[in-house]
Amino acid sequence: MADTHVLFVEDDDVIREATQLALERDGFTVTAMPDGLSGLDAFRADRPDIALLDVMVPGLDGVSLCRRIRDESAVPVIMLSARADSIDVVLGLEAGADDYVTKPFDGAVLVARIRAVLRRFGHAAGARGAAGAEQGDGLDGGGRSGVLAFGDLEVDTEGMEVLKDGEPVSLTPTEMRLLLEFSASPGTVLSRDKLLDRVWDYGWGGDTRVVDVHVQRLRAKIGQDRIETVRGFGYKLKP
């Protein structure tokens, strides 16, 4: 992860300095800011590769900062929260965050989560392998290679583009990977644990609320009835 630029926004001086040192020891370049407004300025001045945002920072709280960043960029965002409260977690994810870590955190765990997020953002196209394999020759009814059609929804697994009713749909890389997993097996129920493993790279498990919120965000963009909830089992994409 050498030369990977991390924006870290945290108001606690001890946590900010210790975390910055730990990340720099692992080869990251870190810009650390004590409040949301200075964090937003730093983001705009030198777009980082990933942003770590504490929820409770002064000036502009972490959730609001995440929304501002998401309005301008698809850069990955990890929220940091001193609590594992559902409200904190859900608000952060609904604001556009890709993951969250609860404080106090182990430095090695934080680095692992950063690397997992960067892997899936840097290799979003890697998910198309599963989609192409599951869909045979990857042709839709019109014969276009790599384009999967589901009613009014078209997923281009090679160009990483999505159309709904012929209009482009803007997805974050995490949302795109999630849709590619569903598109690879339309009509097949995918459990939350399986989606965590495939999309979030959580081989060790993780909080399934991350999946639920991202499914809701994806539904809002491609159609509320396109992804069906199978109670007690998971989700499936309607063919």
Buried (B, 14 or more C-beta within 10 A) or exposed (E): BEEBBBBBBBBBEEBBEEBBEBBEEBEBBBBBBBBBBBBBEBBEEEBBBBBBBBBBBEBBBBBBBBBBBBEEBBBBBBBBBBEEEEEBBBBBBBBBBBBBBBBEBEBEEBBBBBBBBBEBBEEBBEBBEBBBEBBEEBBBEEEBEBBBBBEEBBBBBBEBBBBBEEEEBEBBBBBBBBBBBBBBBBEEBBBBBEBBBBBBBBEEEBBBBBBBBBBBBBBEBBBEEBBEEEEEEBBBBBE
